[in-house]
Amino acid sequence: MDRHKQSSDRFFICFVTVLTICGAMAGLLSSQRVEANAFDSMQASVQQSRDMKTASITPHPGGHLPLTLTFLNSHGKTVRLKDYFHQGRPVILDLINFQCWGVCGFVQAGLLHTMAKMSSRLGKDYEVVTVSFNPSDTVSMAADKKAGYIAEAPKKLKALIQKHWHFLVEPKKSTASAKLASAIGFHYVWEPAIHMYDHEAAIYVITPSGKIANYFFGIHYVPADLKLALVHAGDNRITNIFDEIALLCTQFNPNTGKYTPIAYRVMFLGGVAVVLSLTLFLGSMFWWERKHRRGSAKLVD
């Protein structure tokens, strides 16, 4: 009886320990989510209060692009934006001015450099769509831009860029690029003094359904971060277990354009491991106790 009572006591202690750990984890997750939601709300308010008289980007995460907009591709063919969105294949979108002698070229060069270093395959895992927001840009300018990046690309990308990196301009008397820019929160300003548009630098990751997933600001993009964004945007299509673990333990920061570790997710996974370990320990102890009792009973008989 004493041995049976000791076994029951150990079982009860382990059970209470498991419940305590689960409760603590739930409380931690709840508090972290509240803090995250408060931060997101504050960030949204700051973004919305920007002075729209200056060039800026106001992120609209979760917003949908107007995929019915029509453009002209680098061959002069009329296309719709949704022609480049396919099931399970996200899109990297950038808005530039083909006549820009400033940051636009650096955005494109940074994107090309990152694409060359990513393990994700252009045309299989994602498409790229470059849209000119300058109404005076022409089809021939789009063709020249595309040809230039094909020439600069590493050999493995040349044929893929030809088929899967699309350069678009808007038809005459169209407002398609302005509508697209508005949907994505890209605000540019004409500067008469220099006869050029002022704008910020960024690329955007869009889901296959046309939903805005991520913003990457600046002209340098970390290949691993962009790959994770594409995996996350691709209808939750996880390419391998390492991507899945990375997404569980990180969160995209729209201010930096990077995925950063999230403490509470890491702690959550660690807590799960602890609970599983305790469960296995408890089960093995219970099994050993029953086996030991059966063996003792046989000896008494």
C-alpha positions in Angstrom: 0.0 0.0 0.0 2.8 2.4 0.8 4.4 1.8 -2.6 1.1 2.3 -4.3 0.5 5.5 -2.4 3.9 6.8 -3.3 3.2 6.1 -7.0 -0.1 8.0 -6.8 1.6 10.9 -5.1 4.3 11.1 -7.8 1.6 10.9 -10.5 -0.3 13.8 -8.9 2.8 15.9 -8.5 3.8 15.4 -12.2 0.2 16.1 -13.3 0.1 19.4 -11.4 3.5 20.4 -12.8 2.3 19.9 -16.3 -0.8 21.9 -15.7 1.2 24.7 -14.1 3.6 24.9 -17.1 0.7 24.9 -19.6 -1.0 27.7 -17.6 2.1 29.8 -17.5 2.7 29.4 -21.2 -0.9 30.4 -22.0 -0.6 33.5 -19.9 2.7 34.5 -21.5 1.3 34.0 -25.0 -1.8 36.0 -24.2 0.1 39.0 -22.7 2.6 39.0 -25.7 -0.3 39.0 -28.2 -1.9 41.9 -26.4 1.4 43.8 -26.5 1.9 43.0 -30.2 -1.6 44.1 -31.1 -1.1 47.4 -29.2 2.2 48.0 -31.0 0.6 47.3 -34.4 -2.2 49.7 -33.7 0.3 52.4 -32.7 2.4 51.8 -35.8 -0.6 52.0 -38.0 -1.6 55.4 -36.5 1.9 56.7 -37.0 1.9 55.6 -40.6 -1.5 57.1 -41.3 -0.5 60.5 -39.8 2.4 61.0 -42.4 2.3 64.2 -44.4 1.1 63.0 -47.8 2.6 66.1 -49.4 5.9 64.3 -49.3 7.1 61.1 -50.9 6.2 58.2 -48.6 5.1 54.6 -48.3 2.2 53.8 -46.0 2.0 50.0 -45.6 -1.4 48.4 -46.3 -0.6 44.8 -45.1 -3.5 42.6 -45.9 -4.9 44.9 -48.5 -5.9 43.6 -52.0 -4.5 44.8 -55.3 -6.8 45.8 -58.1 -5.9 42.8 -60.3 -8.2 43.9 -63.1 -6.0 46.9 -64.0 -4.6 46.7 -67.6 -1.1 47.6 -68.7 1.2 47.1 -71.7 4.0 44.6 -71.4 7.5 44.9 -72.9 6.2 43.5 -76.2 3.3 46.1 -76.4 0.6 43.5 -75.6 -2.3 44.6 -73.4 -2.3 42.5 -70.2 -4.1 42.5 -67.0 -2.3 42.5 -63.7 -4.0 39.2 -62.7 -2.3 37.5 -65.6 0.8 37.2 -63.5 -0.8 35.7 -60.4 -0.9 31.9 -60.3 -2.0 29.3 -57.7 0.7 28.8 -55.1 3.1 31.3 -56.7 3.5 34.7 -54.9 4.7 37.8 -56.8 7.5 40.2 -56.0 6.2 43.6 -57.1 8.1 46.9 -57.5 7.0 50.3 -58.8 9.7 52.3 -60.5 10.2 55.1 -63.1 12.1 53.8 -66.1 13.5 57.3 -66.7 14.8 57.6 -63.1 18.5 58.3 -62.8 18.4 57.8 -59.0 17.2 55.1 -56.7 15.1 53.1 -59.1 18.1 51.5 -60.7 19.4 50.5 -57.2 16.1 48.9 -56.3 16.2 46.8 -59.4 19.9 45.9 -59.0 19.3 45.0 -55.4 16.4 42.8 -56.4 18.4 41.1 -59.1 21.3 40.5 -56.7 19.0 38.9 -54.1 17.3 36.7 -56.7 20.6 35.4 -57.7 21.4 34.3 -54.1 18.0 32.9 -53.2 17.3 29.1 -53.3 13.7 29.9 -54.4 13.4 29.4 -58.1 12.0 32.2 -60.3 9.0 30.9 -62.3 8.4 28.0 -60.0 8.3 29.6 -56.6 7.5 33.2 -57.5 7.0 35.7 -60.3 8.4 39.3 -60.5 6.3 42.2 -61.9 7.9 45.7 -62.4 5.4 48.5 -63.1 6.3 52.0 -64.2 4.4 54.7 -62.3 5.6 57.3 -64.8 2.8 57.9 -67.4 5.4 59.0 -70.0 7.3 55.7 -69.9 6.9 53.7 -73.1 6.9 50.0 -74.2 10.4 50.4 -75.7 11.7 51.7 -72.4 10.2 48.6 -70.7 11.9 46.4 -73.3 15.2 48.1 -72.8 15.1 47.8 -69.1 14.3 44.1 -69.3 17.0 43.5 -71.8 19.5 45.3 -69.5 18.7 43.1 -66.5 18.9 39.9 -68.6 22.3 41.0 -69.7 23.4 41.7 -66.1 21.9 38.5 -64.7 23.9 35.3 -64.0 23.6 32.6 -66.6 21.2 30.5 -64.6 18.7 33.4 -64.4 18.8 34.8 -68.0 16.1 32.5 -69.5 14.0 32.7 -66.4 14.0 36.5 -66.3 12.9 36.5 -70.0 9.8 34.5 -69.1 9.0 35.4 -65.5 10.2 39.0 -64.8 7.6 41.2 -66.4 8.0 44.9 -67.2 4.8 46.9 -67.6 3.8 50.5 -68.5 0.3 52.0 -68.5 -1.6 52.7 -71.8 -2.0 56.4 -72.8 -4.6 58.3 -70.8 -4.8 55.5 -68.3 -4.5 55.9 -64.5 -3.7 52.3 -63.8 -0.3 52.9 -62.2 -1.7 55.6 -59.9 -4.5 53.2 -58.8 -1.9 50.5 -58.1 0.3 52.8 -56.2 -2.6 54.0 -54.1 -3.6 50.4 -53.3 -0.1 49.5 -52.1 0.5 52.8 -50.2 3.2 54.1 -52.5 3.1 57.9 -52.7 5.3 59.7 -55.2 5.6 63.5 -55.8 6.6 65.3 -59.0 9.5 67.8 -58.4 9.4 70.5 -61.1 12.8 71.9 -60.1 14.6 68.7 -61.1 11.9 67.4 -63.6 11.8 64.1 -61.7 9.6 62.1 -59.3 10.5 61.9 -55.7 9.7 58.6 -54.1 10.9 56.0 -51.5 12.5 52.7 -52.4 10.8 49.4 -51.7 9.7 46.1 -53.1 6.5 44.2 -52.1 5.6 40.5 -51.7 2.1 39.7 -52.9 0.1 36.5 -52.3 -1.2 34.5 -55.3 -4.7 35.9 -54.6 -3.4 39.5 -54.8 -3.1 40.2 -51.1 -0.3 42.4 -49.8 1.9 40.3 -47.6 5.2 42.1 -46.9 7.1 45.3 -47.6 10.9 45.4 -48.0 12.2 48.9 -47.7 15.5 50.2 -49.1 17.7 48.8 -51.9 19.3 45.9 -50.1 17.3 42.7 -49.4 18.5 39.8 -47.4 17.9 36.6 -49.5 16.9 34.5 -46.5 14.3 37.1 -45.4 12.9 37.5 -48.9 12.7 33.7 -49.3 10.8 33.4 -46.0 8.4 36.1 -47.1 7.7 34.2 -50.3 7.1 31.0 -48.5 4.8 32.7 -46.1 2.9 34.4 -48.9 2.6 31.3 -51.1 -0.7 30.1 -49.6 1.1 28.8 -46.6 3.0 26.4 -48.8 6.0 25.2 -46.7 8.9 24.0 -48.8 10.6 22.0 -46.1 10.8 21.5 -42.3 13.5 24.1 -41.9 11.3 26.8 -43.5 8.5 25.8 -41.2 10.6 26.0 -38.1 12.0 29.4 -39.2 8.5 30.8 -39.8 7.3 29.6 -36.4 10.2 31.3 -34.6 10.3 34.6 -36.5 8.0 37.5 -37.5 8.4 40.0 -40.3 9.2 43.5 -39.2 7.9 46.0 -41.8 10.1 48.8 -40.5 13.3 46.9 -41.2 12.2 44.5 -44.0 13.6 41.6 -42.0 12.4 38.5 -40.1 13.4 38.6 -36.5 13.0 36.1 -33.7 9.9 36.2 -31.5 10.7 35.4 -27.9 7.3 34.1 -27.0 7.2 31.7 -30.0 10.6 30.4 -29.1 9.5 30.0 -25.5 6.3 28.4 -26.7 8.1 25.8 -28.7 10.5 25.2 -25.7 7.5 24.8 -23.4 5.9 22.3 -25.8 9.2 20.3 -25.7 9.1 20.4 -21.9 5.5 19.2 -21.7 6.2 16.4 -24.1 9.3 15.4 -22.1 7.3 15.4 -18.9 4.5 13.4 -20.5 6.9 10.8 -21.7 8.6 10.7 -18.3 5.2 10.4 -16.6 4.1 7.6 -19.0 7.3 5.6 -18.6 7.1 6.0 -14.8 3.5 4.8 -14.7 4.4 1.8 -17.0 7.4 0.9 -14.8 5.3 1.1 -11.7 2.6 -1.2 -13.1 5.2 -3.7 -14.3 7.0 -3.6 -11.0 3.7 -4.3 -9.1 2.9 -7.2 -11.4 6.3 -8.6 -10.8 5.9 -8.2 -7.0 2.5 -9.9 -7.1 3.9 -12.9 -8.9 6.6 -13.3 -6.3 4.0 -13.2 -3.5 2.0 -15.9 -5.3 
